[in-house]
Amino acid sequence: MSNQRGFTLVELLLSITIMSVVAILITSMFMFGQNQVKNQTSAVDHQANVRLAMNMITREIRRNDPKDVEATTTQLKINSQVVYQFDGTNLTDKDNKPVVEGVTGKFTPNSDSIKIDIDSVADRNGNKVSQSTTIYLRK
């Protein structure tokens, strides 16, 4: 009988099984990482949209004379002209062009203030970003 060196079928199957498990673990870690990147990017985009909309609206209110500023539930008017309005899931300007997409909101006018509530649309996990502020008008 000659002394032949090599692997038995059992050894070969065992090594293939171990390598397959390692490959599956590495792939699942990679997929988990990719999913987290997508979720975080989506959350950052929603937060940026809400902040941008709030910044634009509050800047417009503050740089105008308070007696010229008025609001309805969905519109901000200055000198009786619509400057911004919430239209579905967009904040639009006076020309009805979308300025910020993916946000909803409302204005709550009072005698001496305007409360602004802005929400992002829900992401694929159902998460929303909300921001609220009250601007007091000096008349």
Secondary structure, DSSP 8 states (H G I E B T S, - for coil): --------HHHHHHHHHHHHHHHHHHHHHHHHHHHHHHHHHHHHHHHHHHHHHHHHHHHHHHTS-GGGEEE-SSEEEETTEEEEEEETTEEEETTS-EEEESEEEEEEE-SSEEEEEEEE---TTS---EEEEEEE---
